[in-house]
Amino acid sequence: MGGKVRAVCISHIRGVKKQEVPGRIRVVAGYGIEGDAHGGNWHRQISLLAYEKVAEFNRLGGGAENGDFGENMVVTGIDLRALPVGTQLRLSDALLEVTQIGKECHEHCQIYQRVGDCIMPREGIFAKVIEEGTVEKGDSIEVI
């Protein structure tokens, strides 16, 4: 089962929406995305969100852009919520491992404040980096 990376986004500050990166990003083993505020030695190094869920949110009037939910990667072609913790994902030459499905939202993000809803807590997944590499928009993502 596989799909494609539709966007890669980072932020240098926690708690704000991420900005799409036009080009390759470096994914560092045991850390996350180089330059991203959520990088570190913990279980939520990279966040992923399905493009299909963002599109559905937007059909209901959400008006979200890539990175608005605080996600690092927007991918298409994979039902991320159906992946169990421990699933490995190959992105180009990088390898990720799913560590968490969804998350509790303690403080509402900018998109929630704007429209009254956020899909990240129920649709997003989180992963840690097992093997480092580079990733960019258009790369394939494969469930191992």
Secondary structure, 3 states (H helix, E strand, C coil): CEEEEEEEEECCCCCCCCEECCCCEEEECCCEECCCCCCCCCCCCEEEEEHHHHHHHHHCCCCCCCCCCCCCEEEECCCHHHCCCCCEEEECCEEEEEEEECCCCCCCCHHHHHHCCCCHHHHCEEEEEEECEEECCCCEEEEC
